[in-house]
Amino acid sequence: VVLIFHIILQLPFPNIYFTMYWNELNPQKHNVLFKFDGKILKKDNDGVLVNIKTNIIHFINLFFSSSNIHGFYHLTDETRHFTEKLVWMMAIGLSIYGSAILGSSTWTRYQENPTVISMDREFKEWTTALPAFTLCPTDEHKIDDDRFDNLIKTNFSTYSDSEKDDLRAFLVLLANATYGTFNDVFENNQIQQKDYLSVLNSLRSDISYEVSNSHLEIFSPYSLLSTITELGSCYSYNGEIALYNSYEWVNIKKIKDAYKTCFRVV
């Protein structure tokens, strides 16, 4: 420190200005003058002694009062009571101590186990549920081609090719019907309106999945639940409310049966 200030004093300008910006608690800007001249230097037999105690205290006070580090401002604020300053000093000390302990333990663990990550719990036994999601196929893939051909052979074998194309186009629009595309669904008398949902359900593809991370020998492939959403016919996984949007739930007959079971007309 003595050597640094000795070098500063050899500069051609005797006075040095430091610009300090106060934090949000004290939004001001000050140019602080630090005077260094030959008067503050005293030489003796042991070398050069620099009397900079006042400047150091002033600089520390300035740093604490303008720092954004939590708590430092309160240590130099004259409006704070001594007890409050003591509490803040203890809090800052404990924070520094805790940070040092945490950093030291992390560094030690990194040095001793740099490439091995150990699990504190058996992750296969966790009961955390996977997130739910809904898949909506693109327009053409919401109708299974093989099932559509079987529908034609069973119920519409006498149709011409143009009638088959019109029926397929109608079913594709119906399977992709949304609030914004209802007007695009043209009228079609080939299928009765009460059979729309059952026909679409019979033409949907079965999408299955497997649990690939554990117990492959126990769990068999699961099927995604077919649901009716605002985007048309979709498939849901792990959704608690997806069941209430499925074909089985919204089927008219099942709704009537549930109504008769749950309610009694007086």
Order of alpha helices (4+ residues) and beta strands (2+ residues): alpha-beta-beta-beta-beta-alpha-alpha-alpha-beta-alpha-alpha-alpha-beta-beta-beta-beta-alpha-alpha
